[in-house]
Amino acid sequence: MGELPEGVNLPPIKAPEVLRSASVVLSRECEDGHEILLGHRVPELVSFPDYWAFPGGGICDEDRHSAKVLGGKLGVEGKYELACFALLREMVEEVGLSPDGKGNIIQVTPEVRELVCGDKAEWLRLVQDGSIKIEMFQSQMVTDRTTPPFSPRRFQNYFFHVPMGKSTVSPSFPPGRSEFDDFKWWRPDVLIEKWERNQIRIPPPIVTLIRDLANGISESGDLLKACDKLSSEPPSGDHRIEFAPGVEAFPLRTETIPPSTHTNCYIIGELGGECVVVDPSSKTLDSLEILKKKIDHVTSMGSAIIATVFTHRHPDHVGNLDMISDVYDAPVWASRETIQSLPPEYPFKILSEGDKIVLEGPTERSTWDVIETPGHCPGHICLVSESGIVSGDNCVVIGTILVPSSEGDMSSYIKGLKRLNEMSPTMLFPGHGPPCTNPRKLLGRYIRHRTSRHEKVLEAVASGIDSLGGIAEYAYLDTPDAHPILSLDQTLSHLKSLVSSGKVELRDGLYFLPN
């Protein structure tokens, strides 16, 4: 069964345009090698809050104009030149640093910083009048990475290494608001070690880049040599999407509820050890090819796929098992309700509340606890570990979750949200869209919203409104643009829960408070 009630056909969502951006990997010499600069993103940000990231930003029209006027003056390969102009402007804005025209990086004056932060076009004017000097600017484009298709805004991001030698200049915050609240110099190996211990958060594109740098340093003994090797053939295209240790995500295109266009498939487990594949939703040749590519990669690294786990039975999460079995051979692990919806010829194991999935890795063992959250769908389960919770369709960062009146249970759904919230997870890995790095905030918002709607439905009945349509109209007064069929269906879900709990009675198709 699906989530949408009969008669609802939502229009397809147009894929977001992939924009271009540039980030700077500033490095400096230290006693035992080199360090790189990252900023800590403020918790209030929509995108990657509370993460450590490289300074940078999107390429804008002012950068394009600068490239037309100053083209050829940076000594950068032509296809990277525009991104490099954006990088230089972003360095002034975000960290207050710029070339000095002699091959060094210096702090800009507060006056220059304020002008550029106030108007991006000022950067070009300041270069032309000599206040900012770009001659002898040293940089290397070491890789470009594209954000995954579940992101609300997608960027092809060019990462430039800018060596600062033994310079002691420090970054500073811009006037007014900043997306960073801290800057810190890190050794790449220390960054990866802290990330693997779940002590810090790093966006997926940057995790793989820092690992490349750390591996390059391990091989050559020097960050500069590692960057030289990367810049000779900058890695591009697909990279592993790792939001936490032992959790790789890859979105597969599915027929799901907008604004989502994909369902997240997860491979959990340490590379080189035992892994399980969660919610492989492949039904088309294109998505099957993506799944095959991922499976081939992890098995080439010595991993063994021991099971396919489905969080629930909805068709945008369960793929074509005949097709999937041609890619890899593993039993299906899921709840009883989910197993009963699948073809009987596949080997299976029923997962229930309190079960554990223990995965042996080359360096450590990881344990994922199974919990039941059946509100969205009978038999819906989540997987819980130190890295976070694979939460299926309990909540999403972008969009909403439906509780189908045909099979969902609104009271159980709200109870499940509260249970997840009480666990204080570090992260949520949802079935659709980006991960949630502030689970308590997101879950709190969901709980307040659903509880308020539940109370509005009961309030409508208490006021004497007895028809489904009238109750829905009252309960959704604050959401006049809600889809009429969906608002009716969600209201019905609330009413069914209220009837089940004895707070409302259903008589002859109408709703009343108990006598």
C-alpha positions in Angstrom: 0.0 0.0 0.0 1.1 3.5 -0.6 0.8 6.8 1.3 -1.4 8.8 -1.0 -5.2 8.4 -0.8 -7.1 7.4 -3.9 -7.6 10.3 -6.3 -4.4 12.3 -5.4 -1.9 12.8 -8.2 0.7 15.3 -7.2 2.6 17.0 -10.0 6.3 15.9 -10.5 9.0 18.1 -9.0 11.5 19.7 -11.3 15.0 18.8 -10.3 16.9 21.8 -8.8 19.5 23.5 -11.0 23.1 22.6 -10.1 24.8 25.9 -9.3 28.6 26.5 -9.0 30.5 27.4 -5.9 34.1 27.6 -4.6 35.7 26.7 -1.3 39.2 27.4 0.0 41.5 24.9 1.7 43.9 27.2 3.5 47.0 25.4 4.8 49.8 26.5 7.0 53.0 24.9 8.3 53.1 23.7 11.9 55.6 21.8 14.0 54.6 18.3 12.8 53.5 19.1 9.2 50.6 21.2 8.0 47.2 22.3 9.3 44.1 23.3 7.3 41.5 25.9 8.3 37.8 25.0 8.9 35.0 27.1 10.3 32.2 25.9 12.6 28.8 26.6 11.1 26.3 28.2 13.5 23.5 25.9 14.7 20.8 28.1 13.3 21.7 27.5 9.7 19.3 25.5 7.5 22.1 23.7 5.6 24.7 21.8 7.6 24.2 23.5 11.0 26.8 22.7 13.6 29.2 21.3 11.0 32.9 22.1 10.4 33.4 23.2 6.8 35.8 25.1 4.5 35.0 28.8 3.9 33.5 29.5 0.5 30.3 30.3 -1.3 28.3 30.4 -4.6 29.5 32.0 -7.8 27.5 35.2 -8.4 27.0 37.7 -11.2 29.6 40.0 -9.7 32.2 37.2 -10.0 31.3 36.7 -13.6 31.8 40.4 -14.3 35.2 40.3 -12.5 36.2 37.3 -14.6 35.4 39.3 -17.8 37.3 42.3 -16.7 40.3 40.6 -15.1 40.4 37.3 -17.1 43.9 35.9 -17.5 45.5 37.7 -14.5 45.3 34.8 -12.1 47.4 32.2 -14.0 44.7 29.6 -13.3 43.5 27.1 -15.9 40.6 28.7 -17.8 37.8 26.4 -16.7 38.6 27.1 -13.1 39.2 30.8 -13.4 35.7 32.0 -12.7 35.5 29.8 -9.5 38.9 31.3 -8.4 37.5 34.8 -8.7 34.6 33.8 -6.5 37.0 32.2 -4.1 39.1 35.4 -3.7 36.0 37.5 -3.0 34.6 34.9 -0.5 38.0 34.8 1.3 37.6 38.6 1.9 34.0 38.2 3.1 34.2 35.1 5.2 37.6 35.1 6.7 39.1 38.6 6.0 42.1 37.2 4.1 43.5 38.1 0.7 46.7 37.9 -1.4 49.2 40.7 -1.0 50.4 40.7 -4.6 53.8 39.1 -3.5 52.7 35.5 -3.1 51.5 35.8 0.6 48.2 35.9 2.3 47.4 38.8 4.6 44.5 40.2 6.6 42.5 42.9 4.8 41.7 46.2 6.5 38.3 46.5 8.3 37.4 49.2 5.7 38.0 46.8 2.8 36.2 44.0 4.5 33.1 46.2 5.2 32.9 47.4 1.6 33.0 43.9 0.1 30.6 42.5 2.6 28.2 45.4 1.9 28.4 45.1 -1.9 30.0 42.2 -3.7 30.7 44.5 -6.7 33.2 46.4 -4.5 35.7 43.6 -4.7 36.4 44.3 -8.4 36.6 48.1 -7.8 39.1 47.5 -4.9 41.3 45.3 -7.2 41.2 48.0 -9.9 42.3 50.8 -7.5 45.0 48.7 -5.9 43.4 48.2 -2.5 43.3 44.4 -3.1 46.1 42.8 -5.0 45.8 39.5 -6.8 49.1 39.1 -8.5 51.1 36.0 -7.7 48.1 34.4 -6.0 49.0 30.7 -5.4 46.2 28.2 -5.6 45.5 24.6 -6.8 42.1 23.2 -7.8 42.3 19.9 -6.0 38.8 18.4 -6.5 35.2 19.3 -7.4 32.2 17.6 -5.7 28.5 17.9 -6.4 25.9 17.9 -3.6 23.5 14.9 -3.8 20.1 15.2 -5.5 18.1 15.2 -2.2 19.6 18.6 -1.3 17.2 21.6 -1.7 20.0 23.5 -3.4 22.6 21.7 -5.3 26.2 23.0 -6.0 29.1 21.8 -8.0 31.8 23.0 -5.6 35.4 23.6 -6.6 37.9 23.2 -3.8 41.1 25.2 -4.1 44.2 24.6 -1.9 45.9 27.9 -1.0 49.2 27.4 0.8 50.2 30.0 3.4 53.6 28.7 4.4 54.6 29.7 7.9 52.2 32.6 7.9 50.7 33.5 11.3 47.8 35.5 10.0 44.4 34.4 11.4 40.9 34.4 10.1 38.3 36.8 11.6 34.5 37.2 11.5 32.8 39.7 9.2 30.9 42.7 10.3 27.3 41.7 11.1 26.1 38.1 10.9 28.4 35.2 9.9 27.6 31.6 9.0 30.6 30.6 11.3 31.0 31.0 15.0 34.5 29.6 15.3 37.6 29.0 13.2 40.2 26.3 13.9 43.3 24.9 12.3 43.3 21.1 12.1 45.6 18.4 11.0 43.7 16.2 8.5 44.3 13.0 10.4 43.0 14.5 13.6 39.9 15.7 11.8 39.2 12.2 10.4 39.9 10.6 13.8 37.4 12.9 15.6 34.8 12.4 12.9 35.1 8.6 13.2 34.5 8.9 16.9 31.3 11.0 16.3 32.9 13.9 18.1 32.5 16.4 15.2 30.3 16.8 12.1 31.7 17.3 8.7 29.7 17.6 5.4 30.0 14.5 3.2 31.9 16.1 0.3 34.4 17.5 2.8 34.8 14.2 4.7 36.0 12.4 1.5 38.3 15.2 0.6 39.9 15.3 4.1 40.3 11.6 4.0 42.0 11.9 0.6 44.4 14.5 2.1 45.1 12.4 5.1 45.8 9.3 3.0 48.0 11.4 0.7 50.0 12.7 3.7 50.4 9.1 4.9 51.8 8.1 1.5 54.0 11.1 0.8 54.6 12.5 4.3 53.6 16.0 3.2 50.3 17.9 2.6 51.8 19.9 -0.2 52.7 16.8 -2.1 49.2 15.3 -1.4 47.7 18.4 -2.9 50.0 18.3 -5.9 48.9 14.8 -6.6 45.2 15.7 -6.3 45.5 18.8 -8.5 47.3 16.9 -11.3 44.1 14.9 -11.9 41.4 16.5 -9.7 38.8 13.9 -8.6 35.3 14.6 -9.9 31.9 13.0 -10.2 30.3 10.8 -7.6 31.8 10.4 -4.1 30.7 8.6 -1.0 27.9 10.4 0.9 29.0 9.7 4.5 27.0 11.7 7.1 28.4 9.6 10.0 30.9 6.8 10.5 29.6 3.6 9.1 26.6 5.2 7.4 26.7 5.8 3.6 23.7 7.2 1.9 22.8 7.2 -1.8 19.5 8.5 -3.1 17.5 6.4 -5.6 14.9 8.1 -7.8 11.4 6.9 -6.8 7.8 7.8 -7.2 7.4 9.4 -3.8 5.7 12.4 -2.3 6.9 15.9 -3.4 9.0 17.8 -2.7 11.1 14.6 -2.4 12.1 13.0 -5.6 14.3 10.2 -4.2 14.4 7.6 -1.5 17.5 7.3 0.6 19.2 3.9 0.5 21.8 3.3 3.2 24.7 1.0 3.5 25.5 0.7 7.2 28.6 -1.0 8.6 32.4 -0.3 8.4 34.0 -0.7 5.0 35.8 -4.0 4.8 33.4 -5.7 7.3 29.8 -6.8 7.5 27.2 -4.4 6.1 23.5 -4.3 5.6 21.6 -2.4 2.8 18.6 -0.4 4.1 15.7 0.4 1.8 17.0 -0.4 -1.6 14.1 1.0 -3.6 15.4 0.2 -7.1 12.7 -0.5 -9.6 14.2 1.0 -12.8 17.3 0.2 -14.7 18.8 3.6 -13.8 18.4 3.2 -10.1 19.5 -0.4 -10.3 22.7 0.7 -11.9 23.4 3.1 -9.1 22.7 0.4 -6.5 25.0 -2.0 -8.4 27.8 0.6 -8.6 27.6 1.1 -4.8 27.5 -2.6 -4.0 30.4 -3.3 -6.3 32.4 -0.6 -4.5 31.8 -1.8 -1.0 32.4 -5.5 -1.9 35.6 -4.5 -3.7 36.8 -3.1 -0.4 36.2 -6.4 1.3 32.7 -5.8 2.7 30.1 -8.6 2.9 26.4 -7.7 2.5 24.7 -9.9 5.1 21.1 -8.6 4.7 18.7 -6.2 3.1 16.7 -4.3 5.7 13.4 -2.6 4.9 12.1 0.1 7.3 8.5 -0.5 6.1 6.5 -1.8 3.2 5.6 1.3 1.2 6.5 1.0 -2.5 8.8 3.9 -2.5 11.1 2.0 0.0 10.8 -1.6 -1.2 12.5 -2.2 -4.5 12.1 -5.0 -7.1 13.6 -8.0 -5.3 14.0 -9.9 -8.5 16.2 -7.1 -9.9 18.0 -6.5 -6.6 18.8 -10.2 -6.2 20.7 -10.1 -9.5 23.0 -7.4 -7.9 23.7 -9.1 -4.6 22.4 -12.1 -2.7 21.2 -11.5 0.9 18.2 -12.4 3.0 15.5 -9.8 3.8 15.3 -8.6 7.4 12.1 -6.6 8.2 9.1 -6.5 10.5 6.4 -9.2 10.2 4.0 -6.8 8.5 6.7 -5.9 5.9 7.7 -9.5 5.3 4.1 -10.5 4.7 3.8 -7.9 1.9 6.8 -9.4 0.0 7.0 -12.3 -2.4 7.3 -15.5 -0.2 10.2 -17.1 -2.1 12.9 -14.9 -0.6 14.7 -15.9 2.6 13.8 -13.6 5.4 14.2 -12.9 9.1 11.6 -11.1 11.2 12.9 -8.0 13.1 11.0 -7.0 16.3 11.4 -4.4 19.1 14.6 -5.1 21.0 16.4 -7.0 18.3 20.0 -6.1 17.5 21.9 -6.0 14.3 25.6 -6.6 15.1 28.1 -5.8 12.3 31.7 -7.0 12.6 34.1 -4.5 11.1 37.9 -4.6 10.4 38.5 -2.2 13.4 35.4 -2.4 15.6 32.0 -3.9 16.0 28.9 -1.7 15.5 25.5 -2.4 17.0 22.1 -1.2 15.7 19.1 -1.6 17.9 15.7 -2.2 16.3 12.8 -0.2 17.6 9.2 -0.2 16.4 7.5 3.1 15.4 4.3 1.9 13.6 2.4 5.2 13.3 3.2 6.0 9.7 2.8 2.4 8.6 2.2 -0.9 10.4 5.5 -2.7 11.0 7.6 0.5 10.6 11.0 0.1 12.3 14.0 2.3 13.0 17.6 1.4 13.5 19.5 3.1 16.4 23.2 3.4 17.1 25.8 5.8 18.4 26.0 7.4 14.9 22.3 8.3 14.9 18.9 6.8 13.9 17.9 5.5 10.5 14.4 6.9 10.9 12.5 5.9 7.8 9.4 7.9 7.3 8.9 9.4 10.8 10.1 12.9 9.8 11.9 14.8 7.0 13.9 18.0 7.1 12.1 19.3 3.9 8.5 18.6 3.2 6.2 16.6 5.5 5.2 13.1 6.4 1.7 11.7 5.8 0.0 9.3 8.2 -2.4 7.5 5.8 -5.9 7.0 7.1 -6.0 3.6 5.4 -3.4 2.0 7.6 -1.6 4.6 9.7 -2.3 5.5 13.4 -1.9 9.1 14.3 -1.7 8.5 18.1 1.0 5.9 17.6 2.8 8.2 15.1 3.0 11.1 17.7 4.0 8.6 20.4 6.8 7.4 18.1 8.0 10.9 17.5 8.2 11.5 21.3 10.1 8.3 21.7 12.7 9.3 19.2 13.0 12.7 20.8 13.5 11.2 24.2 16.5 9.1 22.8 18.3 12.4 22.2 19.9 11.1 18.9 22.9 12.8 17.5 21.5 12.6 14.0 18.5 11.3 12.0 19.0 9.5 8.7 15.5 9.9 7.1 14.0 8.0 4.2 13.9 11.2 2.1 15.9 14.4 1.9 19.0 15.5 3.8 19.9 14.2 7.2 18.9 16.0 10.3 21.7 17.3 12.5 19.5 18.9 15.1 17.0 16.1 15.8 15.5 17.5 18.9 14.6 20.7 17.1 13.0 18.9 14.2 11.2 16.3 16.3 10.0 19.0 18.7 8.5 20.9 15.7 6.8 17.8 14.4 5.4 16.9 17.8 4.0 20.4 18.4 2.5 20.5 14.9 0.8 17.1 15.0 -0.3 17.5 18.6 -1.9 20.9 17.8 -3.7 19.4 14.8 -4.9 16.5 17.0 -6.3 19.0 19.5 -7.9 21.1 16.7 -9.8 18.0 15.4 -11.0 17.2 18.9 -12.0 20.9 19.4 -14.0 20.8 16.2 -16.0 17.8 17.3 -16.5 19.4 20.8 -17.9 22.5 19.1 -20.6 20.5 17.4 -19.0 20.0 13.9 -19.8 16.4 13.1 -18.9 15.8 9.4 -15.5 14.9 8.1 -15.4 17.8 5.7 -16.4 20.3 8.4 -13.9 19.0 10.9 -11.1 19.2 8.3 -12.0 22.7 7.3 -11.9 23.8 11.0 -8.7 21.9 11.8 -6.9 23.4 8.7 -7.9 27.0 9.1 -4.2 27.9 9.6 -3.3 26.1 6.3 -5.7 27.3 3.6 -3.5 26.1 0.8 -3.4 22.5 2.0 -4.4 19.9 -0.6 -8.1 19.3 0.0 -8.0 15.5 -0.4 -4.8 15.2 1.8 -6.3 17.5 4.5 -9.4 15.3 4.5 -7.3 12.1 4.7 -5.1 13.4 7.6 -8.1 14.6 9.5 -9.6 11.1 9.1 -6.3 9.7 10.5 -6.7 12.0 13.6 -10.4 11.0 14.0 -9.7 7.3 13.8 -7.1 7.6 16.6 -9.6 9.7 18.7 -12.3 7.1 18.1 -9.9 4.3 19.0 -9.0 6.0 22.2 -12.6 6.6 23.2 -12.4 10.4 23.0 -14.7 10.6 20.0 -17.6 8.4 18.8 -18.5 7.6 15.2 -22.3 7.2 14.6 -23.8 6.8 11.2 -20.8 8.4 9.5 -20.7 11.4 11.8 -18.5 12.3 14.8 -19.6 13.2 18.3 -18.2 13.4 21.8 -19.1 10.4 24.0 -22.4 10.7 25.8 
